[in-house]
C-alpha cells in the first residue's frame, strides 16, 4: 500500500462485493452482476453524475475479468492511443487472448473521428469498450457505438451509501484504521511516560 495515494484511491473497491451503491444494476440477481461474474461482458457505456462510481466499477470489472485492461482519458488521448491499445491487444505475445477491455473516461469528449476509430474493433470483439460519461450518451456518443453497447445509468450515491463508504474507510487498514492505531499507540506511549 502506498501511503501517498489519496484515501479515495486506496479505498476503491477491488471486487463486486466491495462495491457500494447501484444495487439497481449490481444486485446479485441483476444482469450486469451476472455478466461480470460470468466474465461475459460486452461493451457498455456508464452514464451518471460525477462521484457515482463509474471509474470504480470499471476497476472492479478489470479485477474480475481475465482480459487485459487499458484505461485512457478522452481529454488527453487521441486516435494514436487507441491504435496503441489495438496493436497490443492483437500482439499474441503481449495478449494471448487477443481481446482486451478499453476503459475510456469522459468518452463524450472524443470527437466523431476518434469515436469512429473504435468502431471496427468494438464491432469485431477485439475491444470490449467501457465508456464513462457524465453527459447523456444518446446525444454525445456516436450512434454506431451506442448500438453496439449496453447503456447503463448510474444513480447518485444515497446518504446510506456514503455512510457505508465512510464506515469502511474508518475500519479498513488501507483506509484510516492504520492512522487511528498509530495515534492510539502514540497516546499510550505518552501516557506511559508520566
C-alpha positions in Angstrom: 0.0 0.0 0.0 1.3 3.4 -1.0 0.7 5.9 1.9 1.0 8.8 -0.6 -2.1 7.7 -2.5 -5.3 9.7 -1.7 -7.8 8.0 0.6 -10.4 7.7 -2.2 -7.9 5.8 -4.4 -6.8 3.5 -1.6 -10.4 2.7 -0.7 -11.6 1.9 -4.3 -13.4 -1.5 -4.3 -11.4 -4.3 -5.8 -14.3 -6.8 -6.2 -18.0 -6.6 -6.8 -18.8 -7.5 -3.2 -16.9 -4.3 -2.0 -18.7 -2.0 -4.4 -21.2 0.3 -2.6 -24.4 1.5 -4.4 -26.0 1.0 -7.7 -28.0 -2.0 -6.5 -30.4 -1.5 -9.4 -27.7 -2.8 -11.8 -25.4 -4.7 -9.5 -27.7 -6.7 -7.3 -27.0 -10.4 -7.3 -30.0 -11.1 -9.5 -29.3 -8.3 -11.9 -27.9 -8.9 -15.4 -24.8 -6.7 -15.1 -23.7 -8.5 -11.9 -24.2 -11.9 -13.5 -22.5 -10.9 -16.7 -19.4 -9.6 -14.9 -19.2 -12.7 -12.6 -19.5 -15.0 -15.6 -16.8 -12.9 -17.5 -19.2 -12.5 -20.5 -19.1 -8.7 -20.6 -19.9 -6.9 -23.8 -19.3 -3.2 -24.5 -21.0 -0.8 -22.0 -21.4 2.9 -21.6 -21.7 4.0 -18.0 -23.7 7.2 -17.7 -24.1 9.1 -14.4 -23.2 12.2 -12.3 -19.7 12.8 -11.0 -18.8 10.6 -8.0 -21.4 7.9 -8.6 -18.8 5.1 -9.1 -18.2 4.9 -12.9 -14.4 4.6 -12.7 -14.6 2.4 -9.6 -17.0 0.0 -11.4 -14.6 -0.2 -14.4 -11.7 -1.0 -12.0 -13.8 -3.8 -10.4 -14.5 -5.2 -13.8 -10.8 -5.1 -14.6 -10.1 -7.1 -11.4 -12.9 -9.6 -12.1 -12.3 -10.5 -15.7 -9.5 -12.4 -17.5 -9.0 -9.7 -20.1 -6.1 -7.2 -20.2 -7.4 -3.8 -19.1 -6.4 -0.4 -20.6 -7.5 3.0 -19.4 -7.4 6.2 -21.3 -8.9 9.6 -20.7 -10.6 11.2 -23.6 -9.5 14.7 -22.5 -5.8 13.8 -23.1 -5.9 10.8 -25.5 -6.3 10.6 -29.3 -6.5 8.1 -32.1 -2.8 7.2 -31.7 -3.6 6.0 -28.1 -6.5 3.9 -29.4 -4.2 2.4 -32.1 -1.6 1.5 -29.5 -4.1 -0.4 -27.4 -5.3 -2.2 -30.6 -1.8 -3.2 -31.5 -1.0 -4.5 -28.0 -4.3 -6.4 -28.0 -3.6 -8.0 -31.3 0.0 -8.9 -30.3 -0.1 -12.6 -29.3 3.0 -12.3 -27.1 1.5 -9.5 -25.1 -2.1 -10.7 -25.1 -2.6 -14.4 -25.9 -6.4 -14.0 -25.6 -6.5 -11.4 -28.4 -9.1 -9.4 -26.7 -9.0 -6.6 -24.1 -11.1 -4.1 -22.2 -10.6 -0.4 -23.0 -11.9 2.0 -20.4 -12.4 5.5 -21.8 -13.2 8.1 -19.1 -15.1 11.1 -20.4 -15.9 9.4 -23.7 -18.2 12.2 -24.6 -15.0 14.3 -25.1 -13.9 12.2 -28.1 -14.8 13.8 -31.4 -16.5 11.9 -34.2 -13.3 10.7 -35.8 -11.9 9.4 -32.5 -15.1 7.5 -31.8 -15.2 6.2 -35.3 -11.7 4.8 -34.8 -13.1 2.5 -32.1 -16.0 1.2 -34.1 -14.4 -1.7 -36.1 -12.7 -3.1 -33.0 -15.8 -2.9 -30.9 -17.7 -4.5 -33.7 -15.4 -7.4 -34.3 -14.9 -8.0 -30.5 -11.2 -7.2 -30.3 -12.1 -4.4 -27.8 -14.7 -4.5 -25.0 -15.4 -0.9 -24.6 -16.3 0.6 -21.2 -17.1 4.3 -21.7 -17.8 6.6 -18.8 -19.7 9.9 -19.3 -21.5 12.5 -17.2 -23.4 13.6 -20.4 -26.3 11.9 -22.0 -24.6 9.3 -24.3 -27.6 9.3 -26.7 -26.6 12.9 -27.6 -22.8 12.8 -27.1 -21.7 9.3 -28.2 -21.6 8.0 -31.8 -24.9 6.2 -32.6 -23.0 3.2 -34.0 -21.1 2.8 -30.7 -24.3 3.2 -28.8 -26.0 0.5 -30.9 -23.2 -2.0 -30.0 -23.1 -1.2 -26.3 -25.3 -1.6 -23.3 -26.0 1.9 -21.9 -26.2 1.8 -18.1 -27.4 4.7 -16.0 -25.8 5.0 -12.6 -27.6 7.0 -9.9 -26.1 9.4 -7.4 -25.0 7.8 -4.1 -27.6 7.8 -1.3 -26.8 9.0 2.2 -26.7 5.4 3.3 -24.2 4.6 0.6 -22.0 7.4 1.7 -22.3 6.4 5.3 -21.2 2.8 4.4 -18.2 4.1 2.4 -17.1 6.3 5.3 -17.6 3.4 7.7 -15.4 1.2 5.6 -12.7 3.9 5.4 -12.6 4.0 9.2 -12.5 0.2 9.6 -10.1 -0.9 6.9 -6.3 -0.9 7.3 -5.8 0.7 3.9 -8.2 3.5 5.0 -7.9 5.4 8.3 -7.7 2.5 10.7 -3.9 2.4 10.4 -3.8 6.1 11.4 -6.1 5.5 14.3 -3.9 2.6 15.5 -0.8 4.8 15.1 -2.4 7.6 17.1 -3.6 5.2 19.8 0.0 3.7 20.1 1.4 7.3 20.4 -1.1 8.2 23.1 -0.3 5.0 25.1 3.4 5.8 24.8 2.8 9.4 26.0 0.7 8.2 28.9 3.3 5.6 30.0 5.9 8.4 30.2 4.0 10.1 33.0 
